[in-house]
Amino acid sequence: MTKKFLSSVLMTLMLLTPKDVLANTMNEQVDVLPFGLSVETVEAFANQTAWRRLLFFTDKAQQNTPSKLINPKFFLSKSGHYNPQDELMAMLTAIEKHDTDAMCRFVARTALLQEWLAQHGQKIDFDEQQCADFSAWEKQMNADSLSLVFAEEHANNLASAFAHVLIRADTQSRDENLATAINYTVLGNPDDKAAVAAVKSIFGRYAGVMEILPFTKKRDDYLVVDNRDLWQYRLNLNPQEVRQIIRHIWEVKDMQRPYFFTHDNCATEIVRLIDVVRPTEQLAKKVGKIVIPSQIAKVLSEQGLVQSEQFLPSNATVRQAKLNHAHKQPAYITPSRNNPATATSVHRVGLGVGQLDKQTIAELSINAAYQDVLDNPKGVRQFHDVQLLSIKAHADDEKLMLNEATLFASRSLNPVNTAKNNAQNGQAAYASGMSLGVLRETDASSPDNPRHLVLAAGMQRGKSWAIGHAERGTGQIADTICYVLGGGRVQLGRLNQGYRVGVDGSIGCIHHANDKLRGQIELSVPWYYHHDTTQYQRTYYIQPSIYAGLQYDLSNRHAIRWSTKLEKVNRDYQHQSVISLQRYF
C-alpha cells in the first residue's frame, strides 16, 4: 500500500510542470498575502519598471542579475538583493503592519506602493510627517525644482578632466543662497598618484558617494578655486516627480557604490534619478554604454527635459574677457563655446587608407569617448585633449595588426600669456601630459629590430603660449597655441633587453583655422637607454619623429582626417600617412 501510494505521488509530480507546481504553491498562499492581493497582482507589480528601478535592478528580469546596490541596509528582505518580488512582499508586509521604521527608511518605495495600492482599493493611512528625520531633512532641502549643473573639464586635474555634473535643488524663491547641491562623486584616495587614480577609477576601485551641501559652496569651488565655467539647465519635472526624486535620494544618500568613470558615474546617476520617476523613459539607453558628463545636457535637451539654460563664467573667463576687451571689463560676457548641450558626439569610428613606408594599408580607428585636439571642440573646453579607451589597427596584404591601444591619455596646455593658465597658489602656469597604453614601436638600437607592441607610459611638463587675438566680449583664448614639453617615458615588451627608458622633448603648435578646420604639427625627440654590451647594439640612442594632422568637419557626424608621421629609426626612416573618414555617434 505504501509503495503504491509513493509511486502515485511520484507520478503526479513528474506530470506536473514547474509552472504547475509554482501556481499551486501560489494559490495556497493567496489568503496570506498582504492586503488580500492575488499572487498574479504581486508578480505583475514586482516586474514593473518603476519598482525595479527603485531597487537598482535592470528594467527586464535577467537570470542571475542582482541589484547594482549590494548594501544589505537597502533591503528589508534577506533575498531582496536578488529578488525584487521578495523585497516587494517584505515592503507590503511592513506597510500592512504600519511599520513606520521601514516606511520612513524607504519613503520613495512607500509612496509608490501607496499609489499602487490605492488603485486596488487599499487606502493607506500614512503621512511622511510622521518620519521625523526625513521630514526635517526634506524641509531643509525645500526642493521646488531641480537643475542639471555642468562644470567644464578641469585643465590640470586628471580626475576632473572628464568634466562633472550635479543636481541643484532650488526653493520656490530661486534664491541661489538657499539652493542645495546634490553631488554624486568618487571617493578617491588622496595618496594615490594621478595615473594610479585614473586606472582605479576606470576599473571601479573607488566608491561613489552622495554629497549634499550648500550650492554656493560647490559654485565657488568651480568658479573661483578651479576656474571652471558652469552651465545650468532647469529640468522640466513636475512637483510630484521632484518630490519622488528627493525621497529616493533620501533612501540612497548613505549607500556607497562602485564608481566607474565610464558607465557608473556622476552623469549616469542623474539619468538614473530621472528614469526612476519616468518609467516610460529610456534615458539610460539613449546616453549609451560609455557615459560622459558633457553628453547629458545634450540628451536631456533633445528629450525635452530642459526648460532653460544659464551660463556662469569662471573667474578666469571673466579675467580673460577683460584682456580680450583691451583690459576693460565688458558690459556683457558672451557665453563660451563650451555649452555641452551643443557638443559633438564623442564616440568615433574612422576608416582610412594610406601608406606605411611603401606598402598600402587600410586603417581602422575607434575612440570610445572624449576627444583629441583634432576633434570638433564645440561644447568642450578649448584645446582640451583627453583620450579614453581608443584603438588603431591597420591591415596590409598579409594581416591585420593592432597599432595602438590607449587606456588613457591627456594634455593640458594652459597658455601662460592668458588668464586661463591655471596658475594657482603662487605657482607658475605649466602645461602637462600623461599617457598609458600599448603602442607598436620600433627599437632603433639595431637596424634589424622589427616593429612590436609594447606597454608604454609617459609624462610631460612644460610651457605653452596662445598666439593671436581672441574675440572681444568673450572669455575665449586665441585660436593658436604653441608649446614646448619635456618628460620621461618607459616601454616594456619585445624590445632589446625587454625594456627601454627615455627622456623626451616635444615642440608643436595647434591651430583652429575656423569652426570646421583644425591642424597640429609636432616634433618629438626622445632619447632612449637600455643596458647592452652586445656588438652592433646601441645602449642609448635618439629616435626623433615629426607628426602633422588635419581635420575638416563635413557635418556634425562626419569629418575627413589626414595624418602623417616620419620617424628616424637607426639608419632608416619610417613613414606613415593616412587619410580617413571619421564617423561620430
C-alpha positions in Angstrom: 0.0 0.0 0.0 2.8 2.4 1.0 4.8 1.6 -2.2 1.7 2.1 -4.3 1.0 5.5 -2.7 4.6 6.7 -3.1 4.6 5.6 -6.7 1.3 7.5 -7.3 2.8 10.7 -5.7 6.0 10.4 -7.8 4.0 10.0 -11.0 1.9 13.1 -10.1 5.0 15.2 -9.5 6.5 14.0 -12.7 3.4 15.0 -14.7 3.3 18.5 -13.1 5.4 21.1 -14.9 7.5 23.5 -12.8 4.9 26.2 -13.7 2.1 24.0 -12.3 3.9 23.4 -9.1 4.6 27.1 -8.7 1.0 28.0 -9.5 -0.3 25.5 -6.9 2.1 26.9 -4.3 1.0 30.5 -5.0 -2.7 29.6 -4.8 -2.1 28.1 -1.3 -0.6 31.5 -0.3 -3.3 33.8 -1.7 -5.1 34.1 1.6 -1.9 35.1 3.5 -0.6 37.8 1.0 -0.7 41.4 2.4 -3.9 43.3 1.7 -5.5 40.2 0.3 -3.7 40.7 -3.0 -3.5 37.9 -5.5 -0.2 36.3 -6.5 -0.7 37.4 -10.1 -1.1 41.0 -9.0 2.0 41.0 -6.8 4.0 39.3 -9.5 3.0 41.8 -12.1 3.9 44.8 -9.9 7.3 43.2 -8.9 8.2 43.2 -12.6 7.1 46.7 -13.3 9.9 49.1 -14.4 9.1 51.7 -11.7 9.6 49.2 -8.9 12.7 47.6 -10.4 14.4 50.9 -11.0 13.9 52.0 -7.3 15.8 48.8 -6.3 18.6 49.2 -8.9 17.5 46.2 -11.0 17.6 46.1 -14.8 14.3 47.0 -16.4 13.7 43.5 -17.6 14.3 40.4 -15.5 17.5 38.7 -16.4 18.7 35.4 -15.0 21.1 35.7 -12.0 21.3 39.5 -12.4 21.2 41.1 -8.9 20.6 44.7 -7.9 23.6 47.0 -8.6 23.3 48.2 -4.9 24.7 45.5 -2.7 24.4 47.2 0.7 22.1 44.9 2.9 20.7 48.0 4.6 19.0 48.9 1.3 16.7 45.9 1.5 14.1 44.6 4.0 14.2 41.1 2.7 17.3 39.0 3.1 16.9 37.9 -0.6 15.9 41.4 -1.8 19.2 42.0 -3.4 18.5 39.1 -5.8 14.7 39.1 -5.9 12.5 42.3 -6.4 9.4 40.2 -5.6 10.7 39.2 -2.2 11.5 42.8 -1.5 8.0 43.8 -2.6 6.4 41.3 -0.3 8.6 42.5 2.6 7.6 46.1 2.0 3.9 45.3 1.6 4.0 43.4 4.9 5.7 46.3 6.6 3.1 48.7 5.3 0.2 46.4 6.3 1.7 46.2 9.8 2.2 50.0 9.8 5.9 49.5 10.5 6.9 53.2 10.5 10.6 52.4 10.8 10.6 50.6 7.5 8.3 53.1 5.8 10.4 56.0 6.9 13.6 54.3 5.8 12.1 53.8 2.3 9.8 56.7 1.7 10.1 56.5 -2.1 9.0 52.9 -2.1 6.2 53.6 0.4 5.0 56.5 -1.8 5.0 54.3 -4.9 3.2 51.5 -3.2 0.6 53.8 -1.6 -0.3 55.0 -5.1 -0.4 51.4 -6.4 -2.5 50.1 -3.5 -5.0 52.9 -3.9 -5.6 51.6 -7.5 -6.5 48.3 -5.9 -8.9 49.8 -3.4 -6.5 50.0 -0.4 -6.1 53.4 1.2 -3.0 53.6 3.4 -3.1 56.0 6.3 0.5 57.1 6.4 1.8 60.7 6.5 5.5 61.3 5.8 5.4 64.0 8.6 5.5 61.0 11.0 9.1 60.4 9.9 10.9 63.0 12.0 14.4 62.6 10.4 13.1 62.5 6.8 10.7 65.4 7.4 13.4 67.6 8.9 15.8 66.7 6.0 13.2 67.3 3.4 12.2 70.7 4.9 15.8 71.7 4.9 16.1 70.8 1.2 12.8 72.5 0.4 13.1 71.5 -3.2 10.7 73.1 -5.6 12.6 72.4 -8.8 15.8 70.6 -9.9 18.5 71.7 -12.3 21.4 69.9 -14.0 24.7 71.8 -13.4 27.6 71.1 -15.7 31.2 72.0 -14.7 33.5 72.1 -17.6 36.6 69.9 -17.9 39.4 70.7 -15.5 42.7 71.8 -17.1 45.1 70.2 -14.7 43.4 67.6 -12.7 43.0 64.2 -14.4 40.3 63.1 -12.0 38.2 66.1 -13.2 39.5 66.2 -16.8 36.3 64.5 -17.9 34.0 67.3 -16.6 31.3 66.8 -13.9 27.6 67.2 -13.5 25.5 67.5 -10.3 21.9 68.5 -9.3 20.9 71.8 -8.0 17.7 71.8 -5.8 16.0 75.2 -5.7 13.4 76.6 -3.3 10.4 78.3 -4.8 12.2 81.7 -4.3 15.0 80.6 -6.7 17.4 82.3 -4.2 20.9 80.8 -5.1 21.9 81.2 -1.4 19.2 78.8 -0.4 19.9 76.2 -3.2 21.3 72.8 -2.4 23.8 70.8 -4.4 23.2 67.0 -4.7 26.6 65.7 -5.9 27.3 62.1 -6.7 31.1 61.8 -6.8 34.1 59.5 -6.5 35.7 58.9 -3.1 39.3 58.7 -4.2 42.4 58.1 -2.2 44.4 61.4 -1.8 47.6 59.4 -1.5 47.2 57.9 -5.0 49.1 59.4 -7.8 47.2 60.9 -10.8 47.9 57.9 -13.1 47.0 55.4 -10.4 43.8 57.2 -9.6 42.8 57.2 -13.3 43.3 53.5 -13.6 41.4 52.8 -10.4 38.5 55.0 -11.5 38.3 53.3 -14.8 38.0 49.9 -13.2 35.7 50.8 -10.3 38.2 50.6 -7.5 36.9 53.7 -5.7 33.5 54.1 -4.1 30.8 56.5 -5.3 29.3 58.7 -2.6 26.4 61.2 -2.4 27.3 64.7 -1.2 24.5 67.1 -0.1 25.8 70.6 0.7 25.0 74.3 0.0 25.1 75.0 -3.7 27.1 78.2 -3.1 30.0 76.0 -1.8 30.1 73.9 -4.9 29.6 77.0 -7.1 32.6 78.8 -5.6 34.8 75.7 -5.8 34.2 75.5 -9.5 34.1 79.2 -10.5 36.8 80.6 -8.1 39.1 77.7 -7.0 39.1 75.5 -10.1 38.4 78.3 -12.6 35.8 76.1 -14.5 32.8 77.5 -16.2 29.3 76.3 -15.2 26.2 75.7 -17.3 22.9 75.3 -15.6 19.8 73.6 -17.1 16.5 73.8 -15.3 14.8 70.4 -15.7 11.2 70.0 -16.9 9.9 67.9 -14.0 6.5 68.3 -12.3 6.3 68.8 -8.4 5.4 65.1 -7.9 8.4 63.9 -9.8 10.7 66.3 -8.0 9.4 65.1 -4.6 9.8 61.4 -5.5 13.4 62.1 -6.6 14.1 63.7 -3.3 12.5 60.7 -1.5 14.7 58.3 -3.4 17.8 60.4 -2.7 16.9 60.0 1.0 17.0 56.2 0.5 20.4 56.1 -1.2 22.3 59.0 0.1 24.3 57.0 2.6 24.8 54.0 0.3 28.3 53.7 -1.3 28.6 52.0 -4.7 31.5 51.3 -7.1 32.3 54.3 -9.2 33.3 53.8 -12.8 34.4 56.8 -14.9 33.0 55.1 -18.0 29.5 53.8 -17.0 28.5 54.3 -13.4 29.4 57.9 -12.6 28.0 61.4 -11.9 26.3 61.5 -15.2 24.6 58.1 -15.1 23.3 58.9 -11.6 21.4 61.9 -12.8 20.0 59.9 -15.7 19.0 57.1 -13.3 17.2 59.5 -11.0 15.1 60.9 -13.8 14.4 57.4 -15.1 13.2 56.4 -11.6 10.3 58.8 -11.8 9.6 58.3 -15.6 9.4 54.6 -16.0 8.4 55.0 -19.7 11.6 56.9 -20.4 14.8 55.2 -21.5 17.3 57.9 -20.9 19.9 55.4 -19.8 19.8 53.6 -23.1 19.9 56.9 -25.0 23.2 58.0 -23.5 24.9 54.8 -24.5 27.3 52.3 -22.8 30.1 54.8 -22.1 28.5 57.8 -20.4 30.4 61.1 -20.1 29.1 64.3 -18.4 29.3 66.5 -21.5 26.7 64.4 -23.2 24.0 64.5 -20.5 22.8 68.1 -21.2 22.6 67.3 -24.9 20.5 64.2 -24.3 18.2 65.9 -21.8 17.7 68.9 -24.2 16.9 66.5 -27.1 14.3 64.8 -25.0 12.5 68.0 -24.0 13.7 67.8 -20.3 15.3 71.3 -20.2 13.2 74.3 -19.6 16.0 77.0 -19.7 19.8 77.3 -19.5 22.2 79.7 -17.9 26.0 80.3 -18.3 28.1 81.1 -15.3 31.6 82.3 -16.3 34.5 81.3 -14.0 36.8 83.9 -12.6 39.4 83.0 -15.2 36.9 83.5 -18.0 35.9 86.9 -16.6 39.6 88.0 -16.4 40.2 86.7 -20.0 37.2 88.7 -21.2 38.7 91.8 -19.7 42.0 91.1 -21.5 40.2 90.5 -24.8 38.4 93.8 -24.3 41.6 95.9 -24.2 41.9 95.4 -20.4 38.4 96.8 -19.8 35.6 94.9 -18.2 33.0 94.2 -21.0 29.4 95.1 -20.1 28.3 91.5 -21.2 30.4 88.4 -21.5 29.4 86.3 -24.4 28.9 82.6 -23.3 31.8 80.4 -24.1 31.6 77.8 -26.8 31.8 75.1 -24.2 28.0 74.6 -23.9 27.7 70.8 -23.6 24.1 70.8 -25.0 25.6 71.7 -28.4 28.6 69.3 -28.2 29.6 66.9 -31.0 29.2 63.3 -30.1 32.4 61.9 -28.6 32.2 58.3 -29.8 34.1 58.0 -33.1 35.0 55.3 -35.7 37.4 56.0 -38.5 38.1 54.1 -41.8 41.0 55.2 -43.9 43.7 54.2 -46.5 47.3 55.2 -46.7 50.9 54.0 -46.8 53.3 52.5 -44.3 56.7 53.0 -45.8 56.0 51.8 -49.4 53.1 49.5 -48.5 49.4 50.3 -49.0 47.4 49.9 -45.8 43.8 50.2 -44.6 43.3 51.7 -41.1 40.5 51.3 -38.6 40.4 53.6 -35.5 37.9 53.6 -32.7 37.6 56.3 -30.0 35.3 55.2 -27.1 34.9 58.6 -25.5 36.2 62.2 -25.2 38.3 63.9 -27.9 41.8 64.7 -29.1 42.9 68.1 -30.4 41.7 67.5 -34.0 38.1 66.6 -33.0 35.4 69.3 -33.1 35.9 71.4 -29.9 32.4 72.7 -29.7 30.8 72.0 -26.3 34.1 71.3 -24.5 37.0 73.4 -23.0 39.2 75.0 -25.6 42.2 72.8 -26.8 41.2 70.1 -24.3 42.9 66.8 -25.2 41.6 63.7 -23.4 41.5 60.2 -24.9 40.0 57.2 -23.2 39.9 53.6 -24.4 40.8 54.1 -28.1 42.4 51.8 -30.6 44.0 51.9 -34.0 44.7 49.0 -36.3 45.8 48.6 -39.9 45.7 45.8 -42.5 48.1 45.3 -45.3 48.2 42.5 -48.0 49.1 39.9 -45.3 47.5 40.6 -42.0 45.6 42.8 -39.6 47.7 44.4 -36.8 46.9 46.4 -33.8 48.9 49.6 -33.8 47.8 51.4 -30.7 45.5 50.9 -27.7 45.2 53.8 -25.4 43.9 53.3 -21.9 44.0 57.0 -21.3 46.0 60.0 -22.5 45.7 63.7 -21.7 47.3 67.0 -22.4 46.5 70.3 -20.6 48.3 73.2 -22.3 47.3 76.2 -20.1 49.0 79.0 -22.1 51.0 81.3 -19.8 50.1 84.5 -21.6 46.3 84.2 -20.9 44.1 84.4 -17.8 43.2 80.8 -18.3 46.6 79.4 -17.5 45.5 77.5 -14.3 48.2 79.2 -12.2 47.3 78.7 -8.5 48.8 79.5 -5.1 51.7 81.4 -6.5 52.8 78.6 -8.7 53.7 79.3 -12.3 51.4 78.1 -15.0 52.5 75.0 -16.8 51.4 72.6 -19.5 51.3 68.9 -18.8 50.5 65.5 -20.3 50.4 61.8 -19.4 49.6 58.6 -21.3 49.2 54.9 -20.7 48.6 52.2 -23.3 50.0 49.8 -25.9 52.0 51.0 -28.9 53.6 49.3 -31.9 57.2 50.6 -31.8 60.5 50.1 -33.5 63.5 49.7 -31.3 66.2 51.8 -33.1 69.1 50.2 -31.1 69.7 47.9 -34.0 69.0 48.0 -37.8 67.4 44.6 -37.6 64.6 45.2 -35.0 61.1 45.0 -36.4 58.0 46.8 -35.0 56.5 45.2 -31.9 53.7 46.0 -29.4 55.0 47.4 -26.1 53.4 48.6 -22.9 54.1 52.4 -22.8 53.7 55.1 -20.2 54.9 58.6 -20.2 54.6 62.0 -18.5 55.5 65.5 -19.8 55.6 69.0 -18.4 56.4 72.4 -20.0 55.0 75.7 -21.2 52.6 76.9 -23.9 51.6 80.2 -25.4 48.5 81.5 -27.1 49.2 83.3 -30.4 46.9 85.9 -31.9 43.9 87.8 -30.5 40.7 86.3 -29.1 37.2 87.7 -29.9 36.3 90.8 -27.9 33.5 90.4 -25.4 34.2 86.7 -24.9 36.3 84.8 -22.3 37.9 82.6 -25.0 41.6 82.5 -25.8 43.2 82.9 -29.2 42.9 80.2 -31.9 46.5 79.1 -31.9 48.6 77.5 -29.2 52.3 76.6 -29.4 54.0 74.5 -26.7 57.3 73.1 -25.5 57.2 69.9 -23.4 59.7 67.7 -21.7 59.4 64.5 -19.7 60.1 60.8 -19.4 58.8 57.5 -20.8 59.0 53.8 -20.1 58.4 50.9 -22.5 58.2 47.2 -21.8 57.9 44.3 -24.3 59.7 42.8 -27.2 62.5 45.3 -27.2 66.2 44.8 -27.0 66.7 43.7 -23.3 62.9 43.8 -22.9 62.7 47.4 -21.9 63.8 50.9 -22.5 63.5 54.2 -20.6 63.9 57.6 -22.0 63.6 61.3 -21.8 62.0 63.3 -24.5 61.3 66.8 -25.7 58.4 67.9 -27.9 57.6 71.2 -29.6 54.5 71.9 -31.6 51.5 74.0 -32.5 47.7 73.6 -32.7 45.7 75.9 -34.9 41.9 76.3 -35.3 41.6 77.9 -38.7 37.8 78.2 -38.4 34.8 76.2 -37.0 35.5 73.3 -39.4 39.2 73.1 -39.9 41.9 72.3 -37.3 45.5 71.3 -37.6 48.5 70.2 -35.5 52.2 69.8 -36.1 54.8 68.4 -33.6 58.4 67.5 -33.5 59.4 64.9 -30.8 63.0 64.0 -29.9 63.1 61.1 -27.4 66.5 59.8 -26.1 66.3 56.1 -25.1 68.5 54.0 -22.9 68.8 50.3 -22.0 71.9 48.4 -20.8 73.5 46.4 -23.6 77.1 45.2 -24.2 76.3 43.3 -27.5 78.3 44.4 -30.6 76.2 46.5 -33.0 73.5 47.1 -30.4 73.3 50.7 -29.1 72.9 51.2 -25.4 71.4 54.7 -25.9 70.1 56.5 -29.0 67.8 59.2 -30.3 64.7 58.3 -32.2 63.2 61.6 -33.5 59.9 62.0 -35.3 57.7 64.7 -36.8 53.9 64.4 -37.0 51.3 66.5 -38.7 47.5 66.2 -38.7 44.5 68.0 -40.2 40.7 67.5 -39.8 37.9 69.1 -41.7 34.3 68.7 -40.5 31.9 67.7 -43.2 28.9 67.8 -40.8 28.2 67.2 -37.1 28.6 63.5 -37.7 31.3 63.2 -40.3 34.8 64.5 -40.9 37.9 64.0 -43.1 41.1 63.5 -41.2 44.7 63.3 -42.6 47.8 62.4 -40.6 51.4 61.7 -41.4 54.4 60.8 -39.3 58.1 60.5 -40.3 60.4 58.7 -37.8 64.2 58.1 -37.8 65.0 54.5 -36.8 68.7 53.7 -36.8 69.9 54.2 -40.3 66.4 54.3 -41.9 63.3 56.3 -41.8 59.7 55.0 -41.3 56.9 56.9 -42.9 53.2 56.5 -42.4 50.4 58.6 -43.9 46.6 58.0 -43.7 43.5 59.8 -44.9 40.3 58.7 -43.2 36.6 59.3 -42.9 35.6 59.8 -39.3 32.0 59.0 -38.1 30.7 60.4 -34.8 27.9 58.8 -32.9 
